[in-house]
């Protein structure tokens, strides 16, 4: 391998990263540079500090404690490494080999240089000194046999980086087709989000809490209460009461200690089994076994991880060769066109855009249906619209455990909270409606449609998705913790009111604080600090204020029930219907004012969303 070529590739990768930081804004570039330089500066001191800490703490640690600490480091490293991987997937290929094949570099050397240059990541800069420092301290603290941990650590890093590189190469082969690129990015990001939420969901479900298990605290409370009752009934004298009290406390203490030991043994056995089954756990398992005097698991882990890493690099190399030889070209797998009969020769997709919504003008129908089609076909929008379902799944796990404990009067608040999550799920899209149009916003500037009709069409485009998600969440809540029939029916006009008030707020945010969005992503392109801060202030202040009036029907009904004025009348349903009608009238009148405001600022919005502002 030519070391000058390696140096050039590393320098090029660093310049590309610096250019990306600079395009994000001066403040973003300065802060990122400070973080990177700080990480590079503290790498050596961190290595020395972890080595000294290991010399002090490792001699006092049991092998099982070493296993837990190693597992914690591995989990943290893999988590931050995965975040960096997902971030890289949002960008184009950093060092495309096709751009360097004209240089005097063989494909194999270019592949190895590109692989080595891909190791320049913050997670490696931070975690490798920590793991290396503790690994160097192990032989001094536990004996010379712990030297076997050092090659095992190297094999672990080889396995993780090689698997990552193979995964990126496989994704690159999939994303060779531009139509699949955004879908791959969205699916990968969504899977990462779900995986990171698994521990939280497991903790909420708490499968280790057996229904038939006796709570020691409850047993202690019952025994003490029974002992006190016997003293008050004069069945025992004071001396006997004190003796039984001490006996109960001692028995409870022994039972607690026994339960703690049993739970610790069960956790230790489960952790060892997981480390044995998952290759990422072979390094902690080798450290623990070597500390116990058995170096065979560490040696086997070294061989296994080295084999996995070498096989992954070879597979990634073969995939790269096929990719740049056209093995994954979409043209090679293009299906043969099939002749269609005249009856079915028309474009099916055009029928939706040519439809006419009832009671609406033609421009409003066209804008609403075109916006809906764009949302349905956009992978980024699909991922964003999955957010409320994921959040409801997280919070709904708590309700699934003991749904009957929630009072009936508070169950409508759970449904309203679910609908608020739906609004938060579409907030990023609706609060920057024109930013996602990019150059397509010129159509709205040049068209002769009334500006209020454009805003109305934009709001209607999101309505089917928001109403559909709200209906799904309400159905799930109704099955988990049933609402009264009148409260359940009232939730539908309730959400209509919430959505219309939400649209008035997001229309203002789209008009006053538009942000340009990079093509194929949800990330703002060169975001400015002031619009972002204004959006945050509007969300934190105006969003609660606009949604607070929708709680008045439920609050009035609760107050009347508390005063004893009514008992079974559906006051909330009636007031919600009246409120919904009032909000519709307010929306119609406010939309005219927002249309005028939109017309006065459309040129500034055009310059912003097309990224023409310097």
C-alpha positions in Angstrom: 0.0 0.0 0.0 1.3 3.5 -0.9 1.4 5.6 2.2 1.3 8.8 0.2 -2.0 7.7 -1.3 -3.4 6.9 2.2 -2.3 10.3 3.4 -4.0 11.9 0.5 -7.2 10.0 1.0 -7.3 10.9 4.7 -6.7 14.5 3.9 -9.5 14.5 1.3 -11.9 12.9 3.8 -11.1 15.5 6.3 -11.6 18.3 3.8 -15.0 16.9 2.8 -16.1 16.8 6.4 -14.9 20.4 7.0 -16.8 21.6 3.9 -20.0 19.9 5.2 -19.6 21.6 8.5 -19.0 25.0 6.9 -22.1 24.7 4.7 -24.2 24.2 7.8 -23.4 27.7 8.9 -20.5 29.5 10.6 -21.8 28.8 14.1 -22.3 25.1 13.3 -18.8 24.9 11.8 -17.2 26.5 14.8 -19.0 24.4 17.3 -18.3 21.1 15.4 -14.6 22.1 15.0 -14.3 22.7 18.7 -15.8 19.3 19.5 -13.5 17.5 17.1 -10.3 19.2 18.1 -11.3 18.7 21.8 -11.8 15.0 21.1 -8.4 14.7 19.4 -6.6 16.6 22.1 -8.1 14.6 25.0 -7.5 11.2 23.3 -4.1 10.6 24.8 -5.0 12.0 28.3 -8.1 9.9 28.2 -6.0 6.8 27.5 -3.7 7.6 30.4 -6.6 8.4 32.7 -8.4 5.1 31.9 -5.2 3.2 32.4 -4.7 4.7 35.9 -8.3 4.2 36.8 -8.1 0.6 35.8 -5.0 0.1 38.0 -7.0 1.4 40.9 -10.4 -0.1 40.3 -9.8 -3.4 38.5 -8.1 -5.2 41.4 -11.2 -4.6 43.6 -13.6 -5.8 40.9 -15.1 -9.3 40.7 -15.1 -11.0 37.3 -18.9 -10.5 37.0 -18.4 -6.8 37.6 -15.8 -6.7 34.8 -18.4 -8.3 32.5 -21.0 -5.6 33.3 -18.5 -2.8 32.8 -17.3 -4.3 29.5 -20.9 -4.8 28.3 -21.7 -1.1 29.1 -18.7 0.1 27.1 -19.6 -2.1 24.2 -23.3 -1.0 24.2 -22.2 2.7 24.3 -19.7 2.3 21.6 -22.1 0.4 19.3 -24.8 3.0 19.9 -22.7 6.0 19.0 -21.2 4.0 16.1 -24.7 3.3 14.8 -25.6 7.0 15.1 -22.6 7.9 13.0 -23.6 5.2 10.4 -27.1 6.5 10.1 -25.8 10.1 9.7 -23.4 8.9 6.9 -26.3 7.3 5.1 -28.1 10.7 4.9 -25.2 12.0 2.8 -23.7 11.0 -0.6 -20.8 8.6 -0.7 -17.9 10.4 0.9 -15.1 8.8 -1.2 -16.5 7.3 -4.4 -14.0 4.8 -5.8 -15.3 5.5 -9.3 -13.7 9.0 -9.0 -10.2 7.6 -8.2 -9.9 4.7 -10.6 -8.2 6.9 -13.2 -5.3 7.4 -10.7 -2.3 5.0 -10.5 -4.0 3.0 -7.8 -5.2 -0.6 -8.0 -8.7 -1.4 -7.0 -7.6 -3.5 -4.1 -5.4 -0.7 -2.7 -8.1 1.9 -3.3 -10.6 -0.3 -1.4 -8.2 -0.8 1.6 -7.4 2.9 1.6 -11.0 3.8 1.5 -11.7 1.4 4.3 -9.0 2.8 6.5 -10.0 6.3 5.8 -13.6 5.4 6.9 -12.3 4.7 10.4 -12.0 8.5 11.0 -15.1 8.8 13.2 -15.8 10.5 16.5 -16.9 7.2 18.2 -13.6 5.6 17.5 -11.6 8.7 18.7 -13.5 8.7 22.0 -14.1 5.0 22.8 -10.9 3.4 21.6 -8.7 5.2 24.1 -11.1 4.2 26.9 -11.2 0.6 26.0 -7.5 0.4 25.2 -6.6 2.1 28.5 -8.7 -0.4 30.6 -7.4 -3.3 28.5 -3.8 -2.3 29.2 -4.5 -2.0 32.9 -5.9 -5.6 33.1 -2.6 -7.5 32.9 -1.1 -5.2 35.6 -4.2 -5.6 37.9 -5.2 -9.3 37.3 -2.2 -11.1 35.9 -0.2 -11.6 32.8 -2.8 -13.9 31.3 -5.0 -10.9 30.7 -2.7 -9.9 27.8 -4.9 -12.0 25.6 -7.5 -9.2 25.9 -5.5 -6.8 23.7 -5.7 -8.9 20.5 -9.3 -9.7 21.3 -10.0 -6.0 21.4 -8.3 -5.5 18.0 -10.4 -8.4 16.6 -13.6 -6.7 18.0 -12.8 -3.4 16.3 -12.0 -5.2 13.1 -15.3 -7.1 13.2 -17.4 -4.0 13.9 -15.7 -1.8 11.3 -15.7 -4.5 8.6 -19.4 -5.4 9.1 -20.2 -1.7 8.9 -18.2 -1.3 5.7 -19.9 -4.4 4.2 -23.3 -3.0 5.2 -22.5 0.3 3.6 -21.4 -1.4 0.4 -24.6 -3.5 0.3 -26.7 -0.3 0.8 -24.7 1.4 -2.0 -25.6 -1.4 -4.3 -29.2 -1.0 -3.5 -29.0 2.8 -3.8 -27.5 2.6 -7.2 -31.1 2.9 -8.4 -32.0 6.6 -7.5 -35.6 5.6 -7.0 -34.7 3.3 -4.2 -32.1 5.5 -2.5 -34.4 7.6 -0.4 -36.5 4.5 0.5 -33.4 2.7 1.7 -32.3 5.7 3.8 -35.8 6.0 5.4 -36.1 2.3 6.1 -32.7 2.1 7.7 -33.3 5.2 9.9 -36.7 3.8 11.0 -35.2 0.4 11.9 -32.5 2.2 13.9 -35.1 4.2 15.8 -37.2 1.1 16.6 -34.1 -0.8 17.8 -33.0 2.0 20.1 -36.5 2.1 21.6 -36.6 -1.7 22.4 -35.0 -1.3 25.9 -37.5 1.3 26.8 -40.4 -0.8 25.6 -39.1 -3.8 27.5 -38.7 -1.7 30.6 -42.2 -0.5 30.3 -43.6 -4.0 29.7 -41.4 -5.4 32.6 -41.8 -9.1 31.6 -39.8 -10.1 34.7 -42.6 -9.0 37.0 -44.6 -12.3 37.3 -48.3 -11.9 38.1 -48.2 -14.5 40.8 -45.0 -13.3 42.5 -45.5 -12.1 46.1 -44.3 -8.7 46.9 -42.0 -8.8 50.0 -42.9 -5.3 51.0 -46.6 -6.0 50.9 -46.1 -9.2 53.0 -44.1 -7.2 55.6 -46.8 -4.5 55.8 -49.5 -7.1 56.3 -47.6 -9.0 59.0 -46.8 -5.7 60.9 -50.4 -4.7 60.6 -51.6 -8.0 62.0 -49.1 -7.8 64.9 -50.3 -4.3 65.8 -53.9 -5.5 65.6 -53.2 -8.3 68.0 -51.6 -5.8 70.4 -54.6 -3.5 70.3 -56.9 -6.4 70.9 -54.8 -7.3 73.9 -54.1 -10.7 72.5 -50.4 -10.0 73.1 -48.5 -8.1 75.7 -45.9 -5.4 74.9 -42.9 -7.7 75.3 -44.4 -10.4 73.0 -45.3 -7.7 70.5 -41.8 -6.4 70.4 -40.3 -9.9 70.1 -42.6 -10.7 67.1 -41.9 -7.3 65.5 -38.1 -8.1 65.6 -38.7 -11.6 64.3 -40.8 -10.2 61.4 -38.1 -7.7 60.5 -35.3 -10.3 60.6 -37.4 -12.7 58.5 -38.1 -10.0 56.0 -34.4 -9.1 55.8 -33.4 -12.7 55.1 -36.0 -13.0 52.5 -34.9 -9.8 50.8 -31.3 -10.9 50.8 -32.2 -14.3 49.4 -34.4 -12.7 46.7 -31.6 -10.2 45.8 -29.0 -13.1 45.5 -31.4 -15.1 43.3 -32.2 -12.1 41.1 -28.5 -11.3 40.8 -27.6 -14.9 39.8 -30.5 -15.0 37.3 -29.3 -11.7 35.7 -25.7 -12.9 35.6 -26.7 -16.1 33.9 -28.9 -14.2 31.4 -26.1 -11.8 30.6 -23.5 -14.6 30.0 -25.9 -16.4 27.7 -26.5 -13.2 25.7 -22.8 -12.5 25.5 -22.2 -16.1 24.3 -25.0 -15.8 21.6 -24.1 -12.4 20.3 -20.7 -11.9 18.7 -20.5 -8.4 20.1 -20.4 -9.9 23.6 -17.4 -12.2 22.9 -15.0 -9.5 24.0 -16.6 -9.0 27.5 -17.0 -12.7 27.9 -13.3 -13.2 27.1 -12.3 -10.6 29.7 -14.5 -12.2 32.4 -13.2 -15.7 31.6 -9.6 -14.6 31.6 -10.1 -12.9 34.9 -11.4 -16.2 36.2 -8.3 -18.0 35.0 -9.6 -19.4 31.7 -8.1 -17.8 28.5 -9.8 -20.2 26.1 -13.0 -18.1 25.6 -10.8 -15.0 24.8 -8.8 -17.0 22.2 -11.9 -18.4 20.6 -13.5 -15.0 20.6 -10.4 -13.6 18.9 -10.4 -16.2 16.2 -14.2 -15.9 15.7 -14.2 -12.1 15.4 -11.2 -12.1 13.2 -12.9 -14.6 10.9 -16.1 -12.6 10.8 -14.1 -9.3 10.1 -12.0 -10.9 7.4 -15.0 -12.5 5.7 -16.9 -9.2 5.8 -14.0 -7.3 4.2 -13.7 -9.9 1.5 -17.5 -9.8 0.8 -17.4 -6.0 0.8 -14.6 -6.0 -1.7 -16.4 -8.4 -4.0 -19.6 -6.2 -3.7 -17.6 -3.1 -4.5 -16.1 -4.8 -7.6 -19.5 -5.8 -8.8 -20.9 -2.4 -8.1 -18.3 -0.5 -10.2 -18.5 -3.2 -13.0 -22.2 -2.6 -13.4 -23.3 -5.7 -11.6 -26.1 -3.8 -9.8 -27.2 -1.6 -12.7 -30.9 -1.2 -12.9 -30.6 -1.5 -16.7 -29.6 -5.2 -16.4 -32.8 -6.0 -14.7 -35.2 -3.8 -16.6 -38.4 -5.7 -17.2 -39.7 -6.2 -20.7 -42.5 -3.8 -21.4 -45.9 -5.5 -21.8 -48.4 -4.2 -24.3 -51.6 -3.0 -22.7 -55.0 -3.0 -24.3 -56.5 0.4 -25.1 -58.9 -0.1 -22.2 -56.0 0.0 -19.6 -53.5 2.1 -21.6 -54.4 5.3 -19.7 -52.3 6.4 -16.7 -54.0 5.2 -13.5 -52.1 7.8 -11.4 -53.6 10.7 -13.3 -57.1 9.9 -12.2 -56.5 11.1 -8.6 -55.0 14.4 -9.7 -57.9 14.9 -12.1 -60.6 14.4 -9.5 -62.7 17.2 -8.1 -63.4 17.4 -4.4 -67.0 18.3 -3.5 -67.8 21.8 -2.3 -64.3 23.0 -3.2 -63.0 25.0 -6.1 -60.8 23.5 -8.8 -57.6 25.1 -7.6 -58.1 23.9 -4.0 -58.9 20.4 -5.3 -55.8 20.3 -7.5 -53.5 21.6 -4.7 -54.9 19.3 -2.1 -54.8 16.1 -4.3 -51.3 16.9 -5.6 -50.0 17.5 -2.1 -51.6 14.3 -0.9 -50.0 12.3 -3.8 -46.6 13.9 -3.0 -46.9 12.9 0.7 -47.9 9.4 -0.1 -45.0 8.9 -2.5 -42.3 10.6 -0.3 -40.3 8.1 1.8 -39.2 11.0 4.1 -42.8 11.9 4.8 -43.7 8.3 5.5 -41.0 8.0 8.1 -42.1 11.3 9.7 -45.7 10.1 9.8 -44.6 7.0 11.6 -43.4 9.1 14.6 -46.8 9.4 16.3 -47.4 5.6 16.0 -44.0 4.9 17.6 -44.6 7.4 20.4 -48.1 6.0 21.0 -46.6 2.5 21.2 -44.1 3.6 23.8 -46.6 5.4 26.0 -49.3 2.8 25.3 -47.2 0.1 26.8 -47.8 1.6 30.3 -51.6 1.5 29.7 -51.5 -2.1 28.6 -50.1 -3.2 32.0 -52.9 -1.9 34.2 -55.5 -0.2 32.0 -58.4 -0.6 34.4 -56.7 1.6 37.1 -57.2 4.7 35.0 -60.4 6.6 36.2 -63.1 6.9 33.6 -63.1 10.7 33.9 -59.4 10.9 32.9 -59.6 8.6 29.9 -60.6 11.3 27.4 -57.4 13.1 28.3 -55.5 10.0 27.2 -57.3 10.2 23.8 -56.5 13.9 23.5 -52.9 13.2 24.3 -52.8 10.6 21.5 -54.2 13.2 19.1 -51.6 15.7 20.3 -48.9 13.2 19.4 -50.4 12.9 15.9 -50.1 16.7 15.5 -46.5 16.6 16.7 -45.9 13.9 14.2 -46.9 16.1 11.2 -45.5 19.3 12.8 -42.2 19.2 10.9 -44.0 18.9 7.6 -46.8 21.3 8.2 -44.7 24.0 9.9 -42.6 24.2 6.7 -45.0 23.5 4.0 -43.3 25.5 1.3 -39.8 24.4 2.2 -40.5 20.9 0.9 -41.7 22.3 -2.4 -38.2 23.7 -3.1 -38.2 25.0 -6.8 -41.7 23.7 -7.2 -42.9 26.7 -5.1 -42.6 28.8 -8.3 -45.8 27.2 -9.4 -47.7 28.8 -6.6 -46.1 32.2 -7.2 -46.9 32.1 -10.9 -50.4 30.6 -10.7 -53.5 32.8 -10.6 -55.2 30.9 -7.7 -56.2 32.9 -4.6 -53.5 32.7 -1.9 -56.1 31.5 0.6 -57.0 28.6 -1.8 -53.3 27.6 -1.8 -53.2 27.6 2.0 -56.5 25.7 2.2 -55.3 23.1 -0.3 -52.1 22.6 1.6 -54.0 22.1 4.9 -56.4 19.6 3.2 -53.5 17.6 1.8 -52.4 16.7 5.3 -56.0 16.1 6.6 -56.5 12.5 5.4 -53.2 11.3 6.9 -53.7 13.2 10.2 -57.3 12.1 10.6 -56.5 8.5 9.6 -53.7 8.3 12.2 -56.0 9.9 14.8 -58.7 7.4 14.1 -56.3 4.4 14.4 -55.0 5.7 17.8 -58.5 6.4 19.1 -59.6 2.9 18.1 -56.5 1.4 20.0 -57.2 3.6 23.1 -60.9 2.5 23.0 -59.8 -1.1 23.1 -57.2 -0.7 25.8 -59.1 1.7 28.2 -62.6 2.2 26.9 -64.1 5.7 27.0 -67.8 6.4 27.5 -69.7 6.3 24.3 -70.4 10.1 24.3 -66.8 10.9 25.0 -65.6 8.6 22.3 -67.9 10.2 19.7 -66.9 13.7 21.0 -63.2 12.9 20.2 -63.8 13.2 16.4 -65.1 16.8 16.3 -62.6 17.5 19.0 -59.7 16.5 16.7 -61.3 18.5 13.8 -61.1 21.6 16.1 -57.6 20.8 17.2 -56.4 20.2 13.6 -57.9 23.5 12.2 -56.3 25.5 15.0 -53.1 23.7 14.4 -53.3 24.6 10.7 -53.7 28.3 11.5 -50.5 28.1 13.6 -48.5 26.1 11.0 -49.6 28.5 8.2 -48.1 31.4 10.1 -44.9 29.4 10.7 -44.7 28.5 7.1 -45.1 32.1 6.0 -42.8 33.8 8.5 -40.1 31.1 9.1 -39.6 29.0 5.9 -36.6 26.8 5.8 -35.0 25.3 2.7 -34.9 21.5 2.8 -32.2 19.4 1.1 -33.5 17.1 -1.6 -34.0 13.5 -0.5 -33.9 14.3 3.3 -35.8 16.0 6.1 -32.8 18.1 7.1 -32.7 21.9 6.5 -30.1 23.0 3.9 -27.9 25.8 5.4 -30.4 26.6 8.2 -30.2 30.1 9.7 -30.3 30.5 13.5 -33.0 33.1 13.7 -35.8 31.2 11.8 -35.0 28.1 13.8 -35.3 30.0 17.1 -38.5 31.7 16.0 -40.0 28.3 15.1 -39.0 26.9 18.5 -40.6 29.8 20.3 -43.8 29.6 18.3 -44.1 25.9 19.0 -43.4 26.1 22.7 -45.7 29.1 23.3 -48.4 29.3 20.6 -49.0 25.6 20.2 -50.3 25.1 23.8 -52.2 28.4 23.7 -54.0 27.4 20.4 -54.9 23.9 21.7 -56.0 24.9 25.2 -59.5 26.1 24.2 -60.3 22.6 22.8 -60.2 21.3 26.4 -63.1 23.6 27.5 -66.0 21.2 26.8 -64.4 18.4 28.8 -63.5 20.9 31.6 -67.0 22.4 31.7 -68.6 18.9 31.9 -66.2 17.9 34.7 -67.0 21.1 36.7 -70.8 20.6 36.3 -70.5 17.0 37.4 -68.5 18.1 40.4 -71.1 20.7 41.4 -73.8 18.0 41.0 -75.7 19.9 38.3 -75.7 17.0 35.9 -75.0 13.3 36.1 -75.5 11.6 32.7 -76.1 14.3 30.1 -73.6 14.3 27.2 -72.5 17.9 27.9 -69.0 17.3 26.5 -70.4 16.0 23.2 -72.8 18.9 22.7 -70.2 21.5 23.6 -67.6 19.9 21.4 -70.0 20.1 18.4 -70.7 23.8 19.1 -67.0 24.5 19.5 -66.2 22.7 16.3 -68.7 24.9 14.4 -67.1 28.0 16.0 -63.6 26.9 15.0 -64.7 26.3 11.4 -66.0 29.8 11.2 -62.8 31.2 12.8 -60.7 29.2 10.4 -62.6 30.5 7.3 -62.2 34.1 8.4 -58.6 33.8 9.5 -57.7 32.1 6.2 -58.5 35.2 4.3 -56.1 37.3 6.4 -53.4 34.6 6.1 -53.8 34.6 2.3 -53.2 38.3 2.2 -50.2 37.9 4.4 -48.9 35.0 2.2 -49.2 37.2 -0.9 -47.1 40.0 0.6 -44.3 37.5 1.6 -44.3 35.0 -1.2 -41.2 36.5 -2.9 -39.1 36.2 0.3 -40.5 32.7 0.7 -39.4 31.8 -2.9 -35.9 33.1 -2.3 -35.6 31.1 0.9 -37.0 27.7 -0.2 -35.1 27.8 -3.4 -32.0 28.4 -1.3 -31.1 31.7 -3.2 -30.6 33.7 0.0 -26.9 34.3 0.6 
